[in-house]
Amino acid sequence: MPPKSAKAASRKRALAEVDTNATVSAASKTTKKRVKTAAKSTPEKKPVARARKPQTKLFHPYLPRIPRGPDGEVFMPQLLPEECIDAVDKIPMPKSWILSFDGTTDRELTLGSRKWWEEHRPWLEQHKRALKLTAPKWKMREKLLAEQVYLPEDEAFRDWDIICYPIPISENCEDHFRGADTEPASNHESREKETTKSEAHVVGKLASFHPNHKWVGSIRGYDRARWWMQEMLKRDQDEFSVYMYNDFTAYGKLEVLENIFMQFSKAIRSKTTYRDTWAEVEGLVLALDGGLGEFIFCDDGVRCDDAIEMVGYLSITALNVLKNQGVLVPKSDIPNLGLVLAMLLQWAWGLANMSGWENISWVAPIKPLAKC
């Protein structure tokens, strides 16, 4: 019989066949001294990717996603520096659109924010004279835009990224009435403040980082809703402290709704995807919940009834697009399918006494799908 050593040797690979890492390991076994030297140098050669650092970057330097309207329009800023308080009336802007005026020392929410400049730069340039910002303030923009930016880990930057939505107005109202019967007012108010604070922290962030927040949807759908809300406020006479006639604001909201119908007709083309279609539905439903549904208070009842029916036709058409593309199923790729349809049905049922059941008959084929 051949010696055992020869049999063992036949199973070994030639040194040239061994990979680079194995070659280094084999060489390091020659002396104990070299083993110790390799061990000491290991931390210095540790790849940068393995180093644990605060989660402030996402993949690579990337410009933040810039929200735009249906045709690429620029949003009005909802935050302005304190220096621009008087400009709101001169431009003019809807007062309810402004969330706050930035009074921080470095104006970190507005003038000191690269994202603020990027999102609203065309609008700011257009109203430069009315804003009356000094030259040093405008120079802050150039400095910020020259810096390298890394997206936060929970920042959305694609149209179909699923983000946390704010809790709908109708849901907050229902919670208020339910809470008033079951707990003291002081406890309910404190709970409301906590909810508002926590909600503000997650709105606009990737939903995957906040799994307990059930109000979610695509970032494009959220942009659509915000755009229609902005257009609605532009037509609200109370926002500008003027009075035309009683139904002026209601007609303005009806005009916005009809613009949504036209936008949807452009969105559903032969090569469109279900994501493009569904974002339009998300925007419509969120806008209806946010006050657009008050178009029914104008004095043209026939036109309002037609608009209500058109909402139904739009919804059913969108669902047919989803069905043809194979996503109208349980556990769909659309995470808020049932949620959005439930909000739509809730709005429609609320109109039954005012408009008549014949104008909301379209809820029948939609109701079973709300369980998805």
Contacts in CASP RR format, 6 or more apart in sequence:
PFRMAT RR
TARGET T0000
AUTHOR 0000-0000-0000
METHOD contacts of the structure
MODEL  1
MPPKSAKAASRKRALAEVDTNATVSAASKTTKKRVKTAAKSTPEKKPVAR
ARKPQTKLFHPYLPRIPRGPDGEVFMPQLLPEECIDAVDKIPMPKSWILS
FDGTTDRELTLGSRKWWEEHRPWLEQHKRALKLTAPKWKMREKLLAEQVY
LPEDEAFRDWDIICYPIPISENCEDHFRGADTEPASNHESREKETTKSEA
HVVGKLASFHPNHKWVGSIRGYDRARWWMQEMLKRDQDEFSVYMYNDFTA
YGKLEVLENIFMQFSKAIRSKTTYRDTWAEVEGLVLALDGGLGEFIFCDD
GVRCDDAIEMVGYLSITALNVLKNQGVLVPKSDIPNLGLVLAMLLQWAWG
LANMSGWENISWVAPIKPLAKC
15 23 0 8 1.000
15 26 0 8 1.000
18 26 0 8 1.000
24 38 0 8 1.000
27 34 0 8 1.000
28 34 0 8 1.000
28 35 0 8 1.000
28 38 0 8 1.000
29 35 0 8 1.000
55 152 0 8 1.000
55 153 0 8 1.000
56 150 0 8 1.000
56 152 0 8 1.000
56 153 0 8 1.000
57 150 0 8 1.000
57 151 0 8 1.000
57 152 0 8 1.000
57 153 0 8 1.000
58 150 0 8 1.000
58 151 0 8 1.000
58 152 0 8 1.000
58 153 0 8 1.000
58 155 0 8 1.000
58 157 0 8 1.000
59 151 0 8 1.000
60 150 0 8 1.000
61 148 0 8 1.000
61 149 0 8 1.000
61 150 0 8 1.000
62 149 0 8 1.000
62 150 0 8 1.000
62 151 0 8 1.000
62 157 0 8 1.000
63 118 0 8 1.000
63 149 0 8 1.000
64 114 0 8 1.000
64 115 0 8 1.000
64 118 0 8 1.000
64 119 0 8 1.000
64 149 0 8 1.000
64 151 0 8 1.000
64 155 0 8 1.000
64 157 0 8 1.000
65 156 0 8 1.000
65 157 0 8 1.000
65 158 0 8 1.000
65 159 0 8 1.000
65 219 0 8 1.000
66 118 0 8 1.000
66 119 0 8 1.000
67 75 0 8 1.000
67 119 0 8 1.000
67 223 0 8 1.000
67 226 0 8 1.000
68 74 0 8 1.000
68 75 0 8 1.000
68 223 0 8 1.000
69 75 0 8 1.000
69 223 0 8 1.000
69 224 0 8 1.000
69 227 0 8 1.000
70 224 0 8 1.000
70 227 0 8 1.000
70 263 0 8 1.000
70 266 0 8 1.000
73 227 0 8 1.000
74 119 0 8 1.000
74 120 0 8 1.000
74 122 0 8 1.000
74 123 0 8 1.000
75 119 0 8 1.000
75 120 0 8 1.000
75 123 0 8 1.000
75 226 0 8 1.000
75 227 0 8 1.000
75 230 0 8 1.000
76 93 0 8 1.000
76 97 0 8 1.000
76 120 0 8 1.000
76 123 0 8 1.000
76 230 0 8 1.000
77 110 0 8 1.000
77 116 0 8 1.000
77 119 0 8 1.000
77 120 0 8 1.000
77 123 0 8 1.000
77 124 0 8 1.000
78 97 0 8 1.000
78 98 0 8 1.000
78 99 0 8 1.000
78 100 0 8 1.000
79 98 0 8 1.000
79 99 0 8 1.000
79 100 0 8 1.000
79 101 0 8 1.000
79 102 0 8 1.000
79 109 0 8 1.000
79 110 0 8 1.000
79 116 0 8 1.000
80 87 0 8 1.000
80 88 0 8 1.000
80 98 0 8 1.000
80 101 0 8 1.000
80 102 0 8 1.000
80 110 0 8 1.000
81 101 0 8 1.000
81 102 0 8 1.000
81 103 0 8 1.000
81 107 0 8 1.000
81 110 0 8 1.000
81 111 0 8 1.000
81 133 0 8 1.000
81 137 0 8 1.000
82 101 0 8 1.000
82 102 0 8 1.000
82 103 0 8 1.000
83 131 0 8 1.000
83 132 0 8 1.000
83 133 0 8 1.000
83 137 0 8 1.000
84 101 0 8 1.000
84 131 0 8 1.000
84 132 0 8 1.000
84 133 0 8 1.000
85 101 0 8 1.000
86 132 0 8 1.000
87 127 0 8 1.000
87 130 0 8 1.000
87 131 0 8 1.000
87 132 0 8 1.000
88 95 0 8 1.000
88 98 0 8 1.000
90 130 0 8 1.000
91 127 0 8 1.000
91 130 0 8 1.000
92 240 0 8 1.000
94 230 0 8 1.000
94 233 0 8 1.000
94 234 0 8 1.000
94 236 0 8 1.000
94 239 0 8 1.000
94 240 0 8 1.000
95 239 0 8 1.000
95 240 0 8 1.000
96 233 0 8 1.000
96 236 0 8 1.000
96 239 0 8 1.000
97 230 0 8 1.000
97 233 0 8 1.000
97 239 0 8 1.000
100 109 0 8 1.000
102 108 0 8 1.000
102 109 0 8 1.000
102 110 0 8 1.000
102 111 0 8 1.000
106 112 0 8 1.000
107 140 0 8 1.000
109 116 0 8 1.000
110 116 0 8 1.000
111 133 0 8 1.000
111 137 0 8 1.000
111 140 0 8 1.000
111 141 0 8 1.000
112 140 0 8 1.000
112 144 0 8 1.000
113 144 0 8 1.000
114 144 0 8 1.000
114 145 0 8 1.000
114 147 0 8 1.000
114 149 0 8 1.000
117 124 0 8 1.000
117 141 0 8 1.000
117 144 0 8 1.000
117 145 0 8 1.000
118 145 0 8 1.000
121 141 0 8 1.000
124 131 0 8 1.000
151 157 0 8 1.000
153 209 0 8 1.000
154 205 0 8 1.000
154 206 0 8 1.000
154 209 0 8 1.000
155 205 0 8 1.000
155 206 0 8 1.000
156 162 0 8 1.000
156 163 0 8 1.000
156 204 0 8 1.000
156 205 0 8 1.000
156 206 0 8 1.000
156 219 0 8 1.000
158 219 0 8 1.000
159 218 0 8 1.000
159 219 0 8 1.000
159 220 0 8 1.000
159 275 0 8 1.000
159 279 0 8 1.000
160 218 0 8 1.000
160 219 0 8 1.000
160 220 0 8 1.000
160 275 0 8 1.000
161 206 0 8 1.000
161 218 0 8 1.000
161 219 0 8 1.000
162 206 0 8 1.000
162 207 0 8 1.000
162 208 0 8 1.000
162 216 0 8 1.000
162 217 0 8 1.000
162 218 0 8 1.000
162 219 0 8 1.000
162 335 0 8 1.000
162 336 0 8 1.000
163 203 0 8 1.000
163 204 0 8 1.000
163 205 0 8 1.000
163 206 0 8 1.000
163 207 0 8 1.000
163 216 0 8 1.000
163 217 0 8 1.000
163 218 0 8 1.000
163 219 0 8 1.000
163 222 0 8 1.000
164 202 0 8 1.000
164 203 0 8 1.000
164 204 0 8 1.000
164 205 0 8 1.000
164 206 0 8 1.000
164 207 0 8 1.000
164 210 0 8 1.000
164 213 0 8 1.000
164 215 0 8 1.000
164 216 0 8 1.000
165 203 0 8 1.000
165 204 0 8 1.000
165 215 0 8 1.000
165 216 0 8 1.000
165 217 0 8 1.000
165 222 0 8 1.000
165 286 0 8 1.000
166 199 0 8 1.000
166 203 0 8 1.000
166 215 0 8 1.000
167 195 0 8 1.000
167 199 0 8 1.000
167 215 0 8 1.000
168 215 0 8 1.000
168 286 0 8 1.000
168 289 0 8 1.000
168 290 0 8 1.000
168 343 0 8 1.000
169 289 0 8 1.000
169 290 0 8 1.000
169 291 0 8 1.000
170 289 0 8 1.000
170 343 0 8 1.000
170 346 0 8 1.000
170 347 0 8 1.000
171 215 0 8 1.000
175 192 0 8 1.000
176 188 0 8 1.000
176 192 0 8 1.000
179 188 0 8 1.000
180 188 0 8 1.000
183 191 0 8 1.000
202 210 0 8 1.000
202 213 0 8 1.000
204 219 0 8 1.000
204 222 0 8 1.000
207 213 0 8 1.000
207 216 0 8 1.000
207 217 0 8 1.000
207 335 0 8 1.000
214 339 0 8 1.000
215 336 0 8 1.000
215 339 0 8 1.000
216 335 0 8 1.000
216 336 0 8 1.000
216 339 0 8 1.000
217 282 0 8 1.000
217 335 0 8 1.000
217 336 0 8 1.000
218 275 0 8 1.000
218 278 0 8 1.000
218 279 0 8 1.000
218 282 0 8 1.000
220 275 0 8 1.000
220 276 0 8 1.000
220 279 0 8 1.000
220 282 0 8 1.000
221 279 0 8 1.000
221 280 0 8 1.000
221 282 0 8 1.000
221 283 0 8 1.000
221 286 0 8 1.000
222 282 0 8 1.000
222 283 0 8 1.000
222 286 0 8 1.000
224 279 0 8 1.000
224 280 0 8 1.000
224 282 0 8 1.000
224 283 0 8 1.000
224 284 0 8 1.000
224 286 0 8 1.000
224 287 0 8 1.000
225 282 0 8 1.000
225 283 0 8 1.000
225 286 0 8 1.000
225 287 0 8 1.000
228 256 0 8 1.000
228 259 0 8 1.000
228 260 0 8 1.000
228 283 0 8 1.000
228 284 0 8 1.000
228 287 0 8 1.000
228 292 0 8 1.000
229 287 0 8 1.000
229 290 0 8 1.000
229 292 0 8 1.000
231 256 0 8 1.000
231 259 0 8 1.000
232 252 0 8 1.000
232 253 0 8 1.000
232 256 0 8 1.000
232 287 0 8 1.000
232 291 0 8 1.000
232 292 0 8 1.000
233 239 0 8 1.000
235 248 0 8 1.000
235 249 0 8 1.000
235 251 0 8 1.000
235 252 0 8 1.000
235 253 0 8 1.000
235 255 0 8 1.000
235 256 0 8 1.000
236 249 0 8 1.000
236 252 0 8 1.000
237 243 0 8 1.000
237 244 0 8 1.000
237 248 0 8 1.000
237 249 0 8 1.000
238 249 0 8 1.000
247 297 0 8 1.000
247 298 0 8 1.000
247 299 0 8 1.000
249 294 0 8 1.000
250 294 0 8 1.000
250 295 0 8 1.000
250 296 0 8 1.000
250 297 0 8 1.000
250 298 0 8 1.000
251 295 0 8 1.000
251 298 0 8 1.000
251 300 0 8 1.000
252 295 0 8 1.000
253 291 0 8 1.000
253 292 0 8 1.000
253 293 0 8 1.000
253 294 0 8 1.000
253 295 0 8 1.000
254 295 0 8 1.000
254 298 0 8 1.000
254 300 0 8 1.000
254 303 0 8 1.000
254 304 0 8 1.000
254 307 0 8 1.000
256 287 0 8 1.000
256 292 0 8 1.000
256 295 0 8 1.000
257 292 0 8 1.000
257 293 0 8 1.000
257 295 0 8 1.000
257 307 0 8 1.000
257 311 0 8 1.000
258 307 0 8 1.000
260 280 0 8 1.000
260 283 0 8 1.000
260 284 0 8 1.000
260 287 0 8 1.000
260 314 0 8 1.000
261 310 0 8 1.000
261 314 0 8 1.000
263 280 0 8 1.000
264 280 0 8 1.000
264 284 0 8 1.000
264 314 0 8 1.000
264 317 0 8 1.000
264 318 0 8 1.000
267 276 0 8 1.000
267 277 0 8 1.000
267 279 0 8 1.000
267 280 0 8 1.000
268 277 0 8 1.000
268 317 0 8 1.000
268 318 0 8 1.000
268 321 0 8 1.000
272 321 0 8 1.000
273 325 0 8 1.000
274 321 0 8 1.000
274 322 0 8 1.000
274 325 0 8 1.000
274 326 0 8 1.000
274 327 0 8 1.000
274 334 0 8 1.000
277 318 0 8 1.000
277 321 0 8 1.000
277 322 0 8 1.000
278 318 0 8 1.000
278 322 0 8 1.000
278 334 0 8 1.000
278 337 0 8 1.000
280 318 0 8 1.000
281 314 0 8 1.000
281 315 0 8 1.000
281 318 0 8 1.000
281 340 0 8 1.000
282 336 0 8 1.000
282 340 0 8 1.000
284 311 0 8 1.000
284 314 0 8 1.000
285 340 0 8 1.000
285 343 0 8 1.000
285 344 0 8 1.000
285 347 0 8 1.000
286 343 0 8 1.000
288 311 0 8 1.000
288 343 0 8 1.000
288 344 0 8 1.000
288 347 0 8 1.000
289 343 0 8 1.000
289 347 0 8 1.000
293 347 0 8 1.000
295 304 0 8 1.000
295 307 0 8 1.000
296 304 0 8 1.000
296 308 0 8 1.000
296 351 0 8 1.000
296 354 0 8 1.000
296 355 0 8 1.000
298 304 0 8 1.000
304 355 0 8 1.000
305 355 0 8 1.000
305 359 0 8 1.000
308 348 0 8 1.000
308 351 0 8 1.000
308 355 0 8 1.000
308 359 0 8 1.000
308 360 0 8 1.000
309 359 0 8 1.000
309 362 0 8 1.000
311 344 0 8 1.000
311 348 0 8 1.000
312 348 0 8 1.000
312 362 0 8 1.000
312 366 0 8 1.000
313 362 0 8 1.000
315 341 0 8 1.000
315 344 0 8 1.000
315 362 0 8 1.000
315 366 0 8 1.000
316 362 0 8 1.000
316 365 0 8 1.000
316 366 0 8 1.000
319 328 0 8 1.000
319 366 0 8 1.000
319 369 0 8 1.000
322 328 0 8 1.000
322 332 0 8 1.000
322 334 0 8 1.000
322 337 0 8 1.000
327 333 0 8 1.000
327 334 0 8 1.000
328 337 0 8 1.000
328 369 0 8 1.000
328 372 0 8 1.000
329 372 0 8 1.000
330 372 0 8 1.000
332 372 0 8 1.000
337 369 0 8 1.000
337 372 0 8 1.000
338 369 0 8 1.000
338 370 0 8 1.000
338 371 0 8 1.000
338 372 0 8 1.000
341 366 0 8 1.000
341 369 0 8 1.000
341 370 0 8 1.000
341 372 0 8 1.000
342 370 0 8 1.000
344 366 0 8 1.000
345 363 0 8 1.000
345 366 0 8 1.000
345 367 0 8 1.000
345 370 0 8 1.000
348 360 0 8 1.000
348 362 0 8 1.000
348 363 0 8 1.000
349 360 0 8 1.000
349 363 0 8 1.000
351 359 0 8 1.000
351 360 0 8 1.000
352 360 0 8 1.000
END
